[in-house]
Structure formats: C-alpha cells, structure tokens
Amino acid sequence: MDEGDVAKFTDAIKEFDSMTRLDPWKTTLLLRAKNELKKKEDDEDDLT
C-alpha cells in the first residue's frame, strides 16, 4: 500500500483471501482503502 499501486494491493488482498476468508468488516475496510488508493492514482493522472 505504501507504493500506491491499486493492482498490487488488489492482488495481495486476493491472495490473502484465498488463504483466510475475509469477514464483511475487513472487506469493507479494505475496499475503502482501495478506493482511496484509486482516488490518489486518478488525481496524479490528471494533468490539467
């Protein structure tokens, strides 16, 4: 998450979830974190 790469974050979560199922609370928190990363990525891409 330090790198700010949404794809790497998503892959890591999928890998973890395949070993240990995430409960709804953790899923919600991780989705919020992913959305924040995506928002930061989108802001960096905006060159206007």
C-alpha positions in Angstrom: 0.0 0.0 0.0 3.0 2.3 0.5 3.7 2.2 -3.2 0.2 3.3 -4.0 -0.4 0.6 -6.7 -4.0 -0.4 -6.8 -3.3 -3.6 -8.8 -0.7 -4.8 -6.4 -3.0 -4.0 -3.4 -5.8 -5.9 -5.1 -3.6 -8.9 -5.9 -2.3 -9.1 -2.3 -5.9 -9.0 -0.9 -7.0 -11.8 -3.3 -4.0 -13.9 -2.3 -4.7 -13.4 1.4 -8.4 -14.0 1.0 -7.7 -17.3 -0.8 -5.8 -18.5 2.4 -8.0 -16.9 5.0 -11.5 -15.8 4.1 -12.1 -12.1 4.9 -15.1 -11.2 7.0 -17.5 -8.5 5.8 -16.0 -5.9 8.2 -12.5 -6.4 6.9 -13.7 -6.5 3.3 -15.4 -3.1 3.9 -12.3 -1.5 5.3 -10.0 -2.9 2.6 -12.5 -1.7 -0.1 -12.3 1.8 1.4 -8.5 1.7 1.4 -8.6 0.5 -2.2 -10.9 3.4 -3.2 -8.6 5.9 -1.5 -5.6 4.5 -3.4 -7.6 4.7 -6.7 -8.6 8.2 -6.0 -5.0 9.2 -5.4 -3.9 7.5 -8.6 -6.6 9.3 -10.5 -5.5 12.6 -9.0 -1.9 12.0 -10.1 -3.0 11.2 -13.7 -5.0 14.5 -14.0 -2.6 16.8 -15.8 -5.0 19.8 -16.1 
